[in-house]
Amino acid sequence: MNYQEFIEIRSDKRFGKPCIKGTRISVYDVLNWLSNGMSKQDIVADFSELSEEMINACLAFAADKEHKLKVAS
């Protein structure tokens, strides 16, 4: 998935946190909702500006960030 289509980082929005384009909803917000048991359908129902594809982009962004972490030796 090309998450760059949906995720942007702007210094003037949410203090530079990665957000879904066109919203003030951060990747962290979406991941937090998922980790607290909300389904993708629940999130879309509560936030009509989001789609399941945008939620998947948040997951892909987080996976890519985790993959790029360096292990301290």
Backbone as CSV, one residue per row, in Angstrom:
resi,resn,N_x,N_y,N_z,CA_x,CA_y,CA_z,C_x,C_y,C_z
1,MET,0.842,-1.195,0.000,0.000,0.000,0.000,0.874,1.241,0.000
2,ASN,0.499,2.210,-0.788,1.192,3.486,-0.835,0.503,4.451,0.140
3,TYR,0.922,4.405,1.385,0.257,5.210,2.410,0.471,6.709,2.218
4,GLN,1.479,7.092,1.429,1.723,8.514,1.195,0.540,9.202,0.503
5,GLU,-0.313,8.430,-0.144,-1.512,9.002,-0.757,-2.467,9.560,0.293
6,PHE,-2.379,9.039,1.513,-3.358,9.376,2.554,-2.759,10.069,3.776
7,ILE,-1.451,9.953,3.983,-0.813,10.465,5.192,0.078,11.651,4.839
8,GLU,-0.003,12.701,5.649,0.879,13.853,5.467,1.435,14.287,6.814
9,ILE,2.598,14.916,6.760,3.215,15.482,7.958,3.466,16.953,7.661
10,ARG,2.765,17.807,8.392,2.897,19.253,8.218,3.174,19.888,9.571
11,SER,4.144,20.763,9.618,4.512,21.397,10.888,3.400,22.282,11.437
12,ASP,2.493,22.740,10.577,1.414,23.612,11.035,0.143,22.857,11.424
13,LYS,0.216,21.531,11.423,-0.954,20.719,11.776,-0.561,19.694,12.833
14,ARG,-1.220,19.744,13.963,-1.021,18.787,15.060,0.458,18.645,15.431
15,PHE,1.173,19.765,15.425,2.580,19.820,15.841,3.472,18.880,15.034
16,GLY,3.145,18.691,13.756,3.982,17.878,12.892,3.758,16.382,12.999
17,LYS,2.690,15.980,13.683,2.378,14.548,13.757,1.816,14.089,12.420
18,PRO,2.071,12.837,12.039,1.480,12.339,10.797,-0.043,12.286,10.926
19,CYS,-0.721,12.879,9.938,-2.184,12.961,9.941,-2.738,12.475,8.605
20,ILE,-4.000,12.138,8.622,-4.689,11.790,7.392,-4.951,13.085,6.634
21,LYS,-4.593,13.100,5.355,-4.730,14.306,4.534,-6.157,14.843,4.581
22,GLY,-6.246,16.164,4.691,-7.549,16.819,4.697,-8.275,16.768,6.026
23,THR,-7.623,16.202,7.045,-8.226,16.118,8.379,-7.201,16.535,9.424
24,ARG,-7.639,16.606,10.652,-6.726,16.795,11.781,-6.627,15.489,12.586
25,ILE,-7.009,14.392,11.970,-6.962,13.087,12.627,-5.574,12.494,12.409
26,SER,-4.892,12.218,13.519,-3.527,11.701,13.422,-3.522,10.181,13.281
27,VAL,-2.412,9.685,12.775,-2.208,8.239,12.691,-2.326,7.652,14.096
28,TYR,-1.761,8.333,15.082,-1.851,7.867,16.467,-3.304,7.708,16.904
29,ASP,-4.150,8.683,16.567,-5.570,8.600,16.938,-6.175,7.300,16.416
30,VAL,-5.950,7.027,15.134,-6.532,5.840,14.507,-5.991,4.574,15.159
31,LEU,-4.678,4.510,15.367,-4.085,3.321,15.991,-4.604,3.131,17.410
32,ASN,-4.793,4.220,18.121,-5.316,4.149,19.482,-6.748,3.609,19.487
33,TRP,-7.574,4.087,18.575,-8.953,3.586,18.497,-8.974,2.090,18.208
34,LEU,-8.127,1.671,17.259,-8.063,0.242,16.933,-7.591,-0.577,18.129
35,SER,-6.577,-0.082,18.828,-6.034,-0.827,19.969,-7.014,-0.894,21.136
36,ASN,-7.962,0.032,21.169,-8.983,0.025,22.222,-10.238,-0.734,21.808
37,GLY,-10.159,-1.448,20.690,-11.241,-2.351,20.329,-12.220,-1.858,19.276
38,MET,-12.027,-0.640,18.790,-12.934,-0.178,17.742,-12.602,-0.904,16.446
39,SER,-13.618,-1.264,15.704,-13.396,-1.873,14.393,-13.244,-0.756,13.363
40,LYS,-12.759,-1.117,12.193,-12.652,-0.134,11.113,-14.030,0.437,10.791
41,GLN,-15.029,-0.420,10.809,-16.391,0.026,10.517,-16.890,1.012,11.577
42,ASP,-16.546,0.764,12.851,-16.922,1.684,13.929,-16.295,3.060,13.716
43,ILE,-15.028,3.065,13.346,-14.308,4.328,13.144,-14.926,5.104,11.983
44,VAL,-15.182,4.419,10.875,-15.788,5.078,9.715,-17.182,5.611,10.064
45,ALA,-17.928,4.860,10.871,-19.259,5.313,11.284,-19.167,6.583,12.140
46,ASP,-18.156,6.668,13.004,-17.984,7.827,13.879,-17.337,9.013,13.167
47,PHE,-16.491,8.743,12.183,-15.746,9.782,11.478,-15.964,9.587,9.980
48,SER,-17.031,10.179,9.476,-17.444,9.944,8.091,-16.416,10.428,7.071
49,GLU,-15.478,11.280,7.491,-14.448,11.751,6.574,-13.371,10.690,6.319
50,LEU,-13.407,9.596,7.081,-12.433,8.515,6.922,-13.017,7.360,6.123
51,SER,-12.130,6.588,5.530,-12.511,5.362,4.831,-11.647,4.227,5.368
52,GLU,-12.043,3.004,5.072,-11.231,1.862,5.501,-9.852,1.916,4.864
53,GLU,-9.780,2.431,3.651,-8.485,2.544,2.980,-7.562,3.507,3.738
54,MET,-8.108,4.575,4.278,-7.321,5.517,5.074,-6.834,4.859,6.368
55,ILE,-7.684,4.063,6.972,-7.295,3.344,8.189,-6.186,2.350,7.865
56,ASN,-6.307,1.654,6.742,-5.245,0.736,6.317,-3.948,1.485,6.055
57,ALA,-4.041,2.714,5.549,-2.851,3.529,5.333,-2.158,3.831,6.664
58,CYS,-2.935,4.072,7.705,-2.359,4.308,9.041,-1.610,3.072,9.526
59,LEU,-2.206,1.912,9.313,-1.548,0.666,9.705,-0.269,0.445,8.896
60,ALA,-0.315,0.727,7.608,0.864,0.571,6.761,1.965,1.549,7.174
61,PHE,1.583,2.781,7.508,2.547,3.779,7.976,3.239,3.294,9.239
62,ALA,2.452,2.789,10.187,3.014,2.301,11.457,3.920,1.096,11.222
63,ALA,3.530,0.197,10.331,4.349,-0.977,10.034,5.669,-0.553,9.395
64,ASP,5.610,0.409,8.483,6.824,0.891,7.830,7.743,1.566,8.833
65,LYS,7.177,2.354,9.725,7.980,3.027,10.757,8.642,1.994,11.672
66,GLU,7.897,0.965,12.063,8.439,-0.098,12.915,9.559,-0.838,12.188
67,HIS,9.369,-1.092,10.909,10.367,-1.820,10.118,11.677,-1.032,10.029
68,LYS,11.584,0.288,10.025,12.765,1.133,9.865,13.504,1.425,11.161
69,LEU,12.943,1.000,12.308,13.606,1.227,13.594,14.927,0.492,13.646
70,LYS,15.912,1.160,14.191,17.229,0.530,14.357,17.303,-0.062,15.752
71,VAL,17.891,-1.234,15.822,18.047,-1.897,17.110,19.358,-1.431,17.741
72,ALA,19.278,-0.957,18.980,20.487,-0.538,19.694,21.256,-1.764,20.132
73,SER,22.559,-1.715,19.941,23.369,-2.882,20.331,24.052,-2.682,21.652
